[in-house]
Every structure is written in C-alpha cells, then in structure tokens.
Amino acid sequence: MAKAPLPMRDGVAPSYLWLPEGQWPDLLTFLVAYYPDVTEASWRERMARSDVVDGDGNPLAPHSAYKRGMRIFYYRELDAETPIPFEEEVLFMDEHLVVVDKPHFLPMIPTGRFLHETLLVRLKKKLGEEELTPIHRLDRETAGVVIFSRRQDSRGAYQSMFQKRVIEKEYEALAPRLHGRDFPFTYRSRMIDGDKFFIMKEEPGEPNSETLIDVIEHRADCTLYRLQPHTGRKHQLRLHLASLGIPIVNDAFYPVALPCKQDDVSQPLKLLARRIAFTDPLSGERREFSSRRSL
C-alpha cells in the first residue's frame, strides 16, 4: 500500500475507510451515522485540525462532498483509556524482526476501548517505526513471546512460517491436576465458533485442532503443564484444557464465560507463551526465543 498521507502520531498510525455505496448530503452526515460512538463535535474538531484527509492528503471539511469509492484517512481517538500497569520487554531485534515478551492484560493491537495501551502502539511509540506489524497474535490475557515484523518487504517470508506450521511453539499453563492419563499425550478436537462471539466450542467431527500436553511439575494446589499446539485455533489451549476438565487458572471464558472484569488486573490467566523456535527463512539460522516471565 502507498504511504499514508497522515504521519504516525504518538505511536498511532492513521486509519482509513473506503466510502461505501450510498447517498449522503455531505461527509460529516455520513461519518456521524457510520461511527455512532463518535460525536459530531468530535468530527468537527478533527476536521478543524486537518486530521481528516483524502488519499492525496487534502484536508476534508464537514461540508465536503460524499464520493463513493473515495478513501479517507483519520486518527482513531479515545476520550479516556485506563493505563495497563505492566511493561513489555524487547528480547531481540535485528533489521527484520522485533521479538517481545508481552505482559498479561496488554492487547496486541488497537481494538474496542484500547488504543495507546496496546503492544503495537507502545512499540511504535518507543521504536518510532511505522511499518511494525505483528506476525502472529496472543490473546490479551496471555503473556509471553510474540514476534513483530519491521519491514514490509520481508514480512511475507516470516508470516508463511506460521501458515506452514513450521514454527515450534511451547506454552506453559497452570491448571488442576489431571488424573487417569499417561503423559505426554495428544489432544485433538473439532473447534468451531461458539454461541457468543468471543468464545469457541467443540463439536463432533474431523479434528481441526491438536495439542501435545505434558507435565512439567506438580505443585501443592495445581500442576504446571507444557503445551505444544500443532495448530493455531483461537483459544485452542484454553478450550482444550477446559474440555479435559482442567480449565486454566483464572480463565474467565472457559468452561463458562464470566462477566467482564473490565479493568481488574488482579487475576491474570495462568497461560504463558514460553518459547518460539524456527529456522530463519532469510538467513537459514536457527532462532529460539524464550520468555523471562514465570507462572
């Protein structure tokens, strides 16, 4: 994609929208209807600051004509955002990659009520890099190793490793002790979207998810497990352990979705992306990165 006509600001890259089919008397009327959570006054202020522009960088005004197919650029803004009191750590950086140890509760990318308090925006702010992009994702609730791409020209080579499943991923989880199984063993199931938009569930049929489960140590009140997912389904590890009757400690989604805890950060999900290893597709070197956190 061509360079955006607005610069990165305080770690936030401009958002854009292709104007859809429709008849509107002017651009402001459309924006107020299309983004009901943003007030008319807010759009007027942004336009007065020249923070809403077309693809060539020309400022747009409230009375600007609505043109189907035009691309507009603007900055996403939040009125108030609760600070997340945990810090990420950069483990490694070269000309292509940034490897980060993510804390619990920090979302990967801007979404919903999170913008500046996301790993991507924090890193863009610290490193001053507009092209920084996550190659894979971790849930907001999960801590551990995650990899970012610094360059668009080499990003595809690294993304393809995840698509081809040639990445070694190892997680750790604290959960109740599982009886009646010989370790290690492989758990397989068919996962599909659940009845609520944010959760997954299992159904009979051909498995599409697979996790190797082993024990690291038994503790007084729970067990520390080593989990190696051979597939990358959303919430795979959380659902698999819950289905085995040993939900991960402090899991608010599985086996039952609990009411949202909003800004409560007192009970982190006991799931950690401990290690990632792979053969670098550009250099051929063996790469291995491990989290410095513990459960």
RODO-2510 file (C-alpha; in nm, 4 decimals, decimal comma):
residues 295
     n   res          X          Y          Z
     1     m     0,0000     0,0000     0,0000
     2     a     0,1221     0,3527    -0,0767
     3     k     0,2412     0,5636     0,2140
     4     a    -0,0443     0,7108     0,4160
     5     p    -0,0974     1,0882     0,3718
     6     l    -0,1033     1,1372     0,7508
     7     p     0,2052     1,0581     0,9625
     8     m     0,2182     0,8259     1,2617
     9     r     0,1274     1,0341     1,5686
    10     d     0,2253     0,9318     1,9209
    11     g     0,2592     0,5718     1,8032
    12     v    -0,0803     0,5673     1,6303
    13     a    -0,0904     0,5148     1,2556
    14     p    -0,3814     0,6745     1,0666
    15     s    -0,6879     0,4616     0,9978
    16     y    -0,8596     0,4685     0,6625
    17     l    -1,2005     0,3961     0,5125
    18     w    -1,3193     0,3447     0,1559
    19     l    -1,6502     0,5312     0,1366
    20     p    -1,9246     0,2750     0,0594
    21     e    -2,2252     0,2920    -0,1712
    22     g    -2,4821     0,5437    -0,0543
    23     q    -2,6306     0,8905    -0,0865
    24     w    -2,5297     1,1483     0,1758
    25     p    -2,5646     1,5286     0,1656
    26     d    -2,2066     1,5741     0,2900
    27     l    -1,9165     1,3868     0,4503
    28     l    -1,9972     1,4887     0,8099
    29     t    -2,3516     1,3487     0,7909
    30     f    -2,2108     1,0165     0,6728
    31     l    -1,9388     0,9982     0,9413
    32     v    -2,1821     1,0679     1,2253
    33     a    -2,4112     0,7895     1,1000
    34     y    -2,1327     0,5430     1,0186
    35     y    -1,9465     0,5865     1,3511
    36     p    -2,2266     0,6256     1,6099
    37     d    -1,9776     0,6245     1,9005
    38     v    -1,8045     0,9386     1,7694
    39     t    -1,9897     1,2678     1,8189
    40     e    -2,0472     1,5309     1,5536
    41     a    -1,8475     1,7768     1,7657
    42     s    -1,5517     1,5374     1,7674
    43     w    -1,5537     1,5064     1,3866
    44     r    -1,5757     1,8844     1,3524
    45     e    -1,2752     1,9281     1,5858
    46     r    -1,0719     1,6699     1,3936
    47     m    -1,1550     1,8336     1,0626
    48     a    -1,0629     2,1752     1,2021
    49     r    -0,7199     2,0288     1,2912
    50     s    -0,6861     1,8864     0,9352
    51     d    -0,6865     1,5357     1,0859
    52     v    -0,9337     1,4025     0,8277
    53     v    -0,7901     1,3950     0,4738
    54     d    -0,8364     1,2270     0,1378
    55     g    -0,5866     0,9904    -0,0251
    56     d    -0,3754     1,2800    -0,1509
    57     g    -0,3584     1,4445     0,1905
    58     n    -0,6098     1,7194     0,1152
    59     p    -0,7991     1,8222     0,4318
    60     l    -1,1688     1,7376     0,4330
    61     a    -1,4353     1,9641     0,5839
    62     p    -1,7811     1,8913     0,7293
    63     h    -1,9406     2,0151     0,4051
    64     s    -1,7067     1,8143     0,1761
    65     a    -1,8958     1,6141    -0,0836
    66     y    -1,9571     1,2461    -0,0189
    67     k    -1,7942     1,0479    -0,3027
    68     r    -1,8474     0,6732    -0,3151
    69     g    -1,5157     0,4877    -0,3506
    70     m    -1,3038     0,7716    -0,2105
    71     r    -1,0582     0,6746     0,0613
    72     i    -1,0399     0,8976     0,3675
    73     f    -0,7767     0,8915     0,6414
    74     y    -0,8212     0,9904     1,0057
    75     y    -0,6794     0,9171     1,3527
    76     r    -0,8618     0,6884     1,5904
    77     e    -0,9110     0,8646     1,9251
    78     l    -1,0392     0,7591     2,2675
    79     d    -1,1692     1,0011     2,5288
    80     a    -1,0239     0,8052     2,8211
    81     e    -0,8079     0,4958     2,8433
    82     t    -0,7108     0,3100     3,1595
    83     p    -0,3339     0,2553     3,1883
    84     i    -0,2258    -0,1101     3,1976
    85     p     0,0367    -0,1290     3,4755
    86     f     0,2607    -0,3955     3,3181
    87     e     0,5547    -0,3461     3,0839
    88     e     0,6647    -0,5362     2,7773
    89     e     1,0319    -0,6286     2,7239
    90     v     1,2138    -0,6363     2,3909
    91     l     1,4078    -0,9654     2,3826
    92     f     1,5687    -0,9343     2,0389
    93     m     1,5873    -0,7006     1,7402
    94     d     1,7526    -0,7214     1,4012
    95     e     1,6832    -0,5485     1,0699
    96     h     1,3732    -0,7641     1,0067
    97     l     1,2260    -0,8669     1,3438
    98     v     1,1422    -0,7417     1,6914
    99     v     1,0796    -1,0175     1,9480
   100     v     0,8873    -0,9069     2,2569
   101     d     0,7951    -1,0563     2,5940
   102     k     0,4323    -0,9435     2,6328
   103     p     0,2745    -0,8986     2,9774
   104     h    -0,0690    -1,0260     3,0729
   105     f    -0,3678    -0,7937     3,0056
   106     l    -0,1994    -0,5941     2,7271
   107     p    -0,3862    -0,6248     2,3935
   108     m    -0,1782    -0,6842     2,0814
   109     i    -0,3390    -0,4201     1,8581
   110     p    -0,5886    -0,1328     1,8895
   111     t    -0,9419    -0,2618     1,9348
   112     g    -1,2522    -0,1533     2,1242
   113     r    -1,1536     0,0521     2,4280
   114     f    -0,7776     0,0001     2,3777
   115     l    -0,5551     0,2228     2,1652
   116     h    -0,2392     0,3574     2,3301
   117     e    -0,2480     0,0742     2,5853
   118     t    -0,1716    -0,1900     2,3226
   119     l     0,1556    -0,3648     2,2491
   120     l     0,1714    -0,2444     1,8881
   121     v     0,1202     0,1253     1,9703
   122     r     0,3572     0,1110     2,2674
   123     l     0,6302    -0,0380     2,0475
   124     k     0,5696     0,2041     1,7603
   125     k     0,5994     0,4895     2,0100
   126     k     0,9218     0,3546     2,1643
   127     l     1,0891     0,2495     1,8402
   128     g     0,9452     0,5142     1,6077
   129     e     0,8651     0,2549     1,3406
   130     e     0,5522     0,2960     1,1296
   131     e     0,5830    -0,0394     0,9483
   132     l     0,5915    -0,2502     1,2658
   133     t     0,3348    -0,5317     1,2360
   134     p     0,2697    -0,8453     1,4459
   135     i     0,3431    -1,1671     1,2556
   136     h     0,1150    -1,3659     1,4895
   137     r    -0,1101    -1,2892     1,7848
   138     l    -0,1516    -1,3666     2,1529
   139     d    -0,4762    -1,3124     2,3436
   140     r    -0,4890    -1,0031     2,5636
   141     e    -0,4988    -1,2370     2,8650
   142     t    -0,1911    -1,4390     2,7580
   143     a     0,1676    -1,3354     2,8315
   144     g     0,4884    -1,4355     2,6578
   145     v     0,6906    -1,4332     2,3375
   146     v     0,5499    -1,2647     2,0273
   147     i     0,7214    -1,1618     1,7025
   148     f     0,6831    -0,8383     1,5043
   149     s     0,7989    -0,7594     1,1533
   150     r     0,9901    -0,4370     1,0947
   151     r     0,9879    -0,4451     0,7155
   152     q     0,7141    -0,4943     0,4619
   153     d     0,9490    -0,6491     0,2048
   154     s     1,0452    -0,9430     0,4284
   155     r     0,7203    -0,9823     0,6239
   156     g     0,5698    -1,2473     0,3962
   157     a     0,8627    -1,4847     0,4445
   158     y     0,8101    -1,4870     0,8196
   159     q     0,4301    -1,4976     0,8043
   160     s     0,4478    -1,8042     0,5799
   161     m     0,6266    -1,9972     0,8570
   162     f     0,3146    -1,9735     1,0704
   163     q     0,0884    -2,0615     0,7782
   164     k     0,3020    -2,3691     0,7004
   165     r     0,3207    -2,4649     1,0728
   166     v     0,6991    -2,4915     1,0735
   167     i     0,7249    -2,2834     1,3929
   168     e     0,7907    -2,4626     1,7234
   169     k     0,5661    -2,3066     1,9876
   170     e     0,5720    -2,4033     2,3525
   171     y     0,3361    -2,2718     2,6197
   172     e     0,3077    -2,3226     2,9921
   173     a    -0,0177    -2,3286     3,1884
   174     l    -0,1230    -2,3699     3,5491
   175     a    -0,4321    -2,5860     3,5877
   176     p    -0,5770    -2,8546     3,8180
   177     r    -0,4106    -3,1947     3,8219
   178     l    -0,5355    -3,4364     3,5545
   179     h    -0,5769    -3,7949     3,6670
   180     g    -0,6095    -4,1107     3,4597
   181     r    -0,3800    -4,0076     3,1722
   182     d    -0,0274    -4,1068     3,0761
   183     f     0,1883    -3,8092     2,9808
   184     p     0,2713    -3,6821     2,7293
   185     f    -0,0426    -3,7283     2,5180
   186     t    -0,2025    -3,5510     2,2237
   187     y    -0,5497    -3,3999     2,2498
   188     r    -0,7447    -3,3449     1,9271
   189     s    -1,0894    -3,1973     1,8698
   190     r    -1,3046    -3,0145     1,6174
   191     m    -1,3291    -2,6476     1,7172
   192     i    -1,5892    -2,4041     1,5837
   193     d    -1,7154    -2,0564     1,6743
   194     g    -1,9263    -2,0618     1,9890
   195     d    -2,2669    -1,9131     2,0591
   196     k    -2,1052    -1,5941     2,1933
   197     f    -1,8883    -1,4012     1,9507
   198     f    -1,5698    -1,4180     2,1591
   199     i    -1,5568    -1,7875     2,2503
   200     m    -1,5034    -2,1198     2,0759
   201     k    -1,6616    -2,4609     2,1320
   202     e    -1,6118    -2,8221     2,0261
   203     e    -1,8385    -3,0385     1,8126
   204     p    -1,8218    -3,3991     1,6877
   205     g    -1,6395    -3,4486     1,3612
   206     e    -1,2998    -3,4441     1,1967
   207     p    -1,0482    -3,2791     1,4355
   208     n    -0,9061    -2,9470     1,3247
   209     s    -0,7042    -2,8710     1,6401
   210     e    -0,4230    -3,0598     1,8087
   211     t    -0,2191    -3,0012     2,1254
   212     l     0,0588    -3,2082     2,2820
   213     i     0,0211    -3,1960     2,6616
   214     d     0,2913    -3,2841     2,9161
   215     v     0,3591    -3,2223     3,2851
   216     i     0,6462    -3,0004     3,3972
   217     e     0,5796    -3,0263     3,7697
   218     h     0,3062    -3,0927     4,0216
   219     r     0,2561    -2,8204     4,2805
   220     a     0,0621    -2,8253     4,6035
   221     d    -0,2617    -2,6898     4,4593
   222     c    -0,2193    -2,7283     4,0802
   223     t     0,0010    -2,8609     3,8013
   224     l     0,2328    -2,6766     3,5627
   225     y     0,1765    -2,8131     3,2114
   226     r     0,3820    -2,7856     2,8932
   227     l     0,1562    -2,7322     2,5901
   228     q     0,2702    -2,7597     2,2296
   229     p    -0,0054    -2,6605     1,9842
   230     h     0,0326    -2,8182     1,6409
   231     t    -0,2490    -2,5990     1,5095
   232     g    -0,3289    -2,2367     1,5851
   233     r    -0,7012    -2,2107     1,6530
   234     k    -0,8354    -1,9181     1,8537
   235     h    -0,8383    -2,0023     2,2273
   236     q    -0,7179    -2,3548     2,1424
   237     l    -0,5181    -2,4203     2,4591
   238     r    -0,7821    -2,2701     2,6850
   239     l    -1,0631    -2,4758     2,5313
   240     h    -0,8618    -2,7986     2,5213
   241     l    -0,7740    -2,7885     2,8908
   242     a    -1,1263    -2,6878     2,9871
   243     s    -1,2635    -2,9797     2,7817
   244     l    -1,0343    -3,2133     2,9740
   245     g    -1,1877    -3,0856     3,2974
   246     i    -0,8810    -2,8856     3,3991
   247     p    -0,9502    -2,5210     3,2998
   248     i    -0,6509    -2,2887     3,3207
   249     v    -0,6325    -2,0972     3,6478
   250     n    -0,8152    -1,7606     3,6266
   251     d    -0,9707    -1,8324     3,2855
   252     a    -1,2761    -1,6065     3,2622
   253     f    -1,4035    -1,7652     2,9352
   254     y    -1,3720    -2,1431     2,9744
   255     p    -1,5505    -2,3552     3,0686
   256     v    -1,8052    -2,0738     3,1401
   257     a    -1,7832    -1,7140     3,0184
   258     l    -1,7914    -1,4955     3,3293
   259     p    -1,8985    -1,1293     3,3420
   260     c    -1,6382    -0,8911     3,2004
   261     k    -1,3895    -0,7820     3,4674
   262     q    -1,3209    -0,4525     3,2839
   263     d    -1,0012    -0,3028     3,4280
   264     d    -0,9427    -0,5614     3,7036
   265     v    -0,5849    -0,6875     3,6582
   266     s    -0,5585    -0,8778     3,9863
   267     q    -0,6061    -1,2299     3,8493
   268     p    -0,4032    -1,2952     3,5323
   269     l    -0,4755    -1,6000     3,3196
   270     k    -0,2051    -1,8529     3,4038
   271     l    -0,1003    -1,9089     3,0437
   272     l     0,2430    -1,8170     2,9081
   273     a     0,3887    -1,8385     2,5573
   274     r     0,7200    -1,9715     2,6860
   275     r     0,9233    -2,0357     2,3704
   276     i     0,9268    -1,9922     1,9925
   277     a     1,1861    -2,1560     1,7672
   278     f     1,2289    -2,1690     1,3896
   279     t     1,4775    -2,1718     1,1042
   280     d     1,5077    -1,8181     0,9734
   281     p     1,3706    -1,8168     0,6160
   282     l     1,6168    -1,5466     0,5078
   283     s     1,9439    -1,6423     0,6792
   284     g     1,8878    -2,0150     0,7390
   285     e     1,9934    -1,9660     1,1032
   286     r     1,8290    -2,1465     1,3921
   287     r     1,6384    -1,8953     1,6050
   288     e     1,4999    -1,9574     1,9524
   289     f     1,3430    -1,7059     2,1900
   290     s     1,2141    -1,7658     2,5443
   291     s     1,0045    -1,5595     2,7814
   292     r     1,1673    -1,4382     3,1024
   293     r     0,8343    -1,4468     3,2844
   294     s     0,7119    -1,7245     3,5115
   295     l     0,3773    -1,8591     3,6310
***
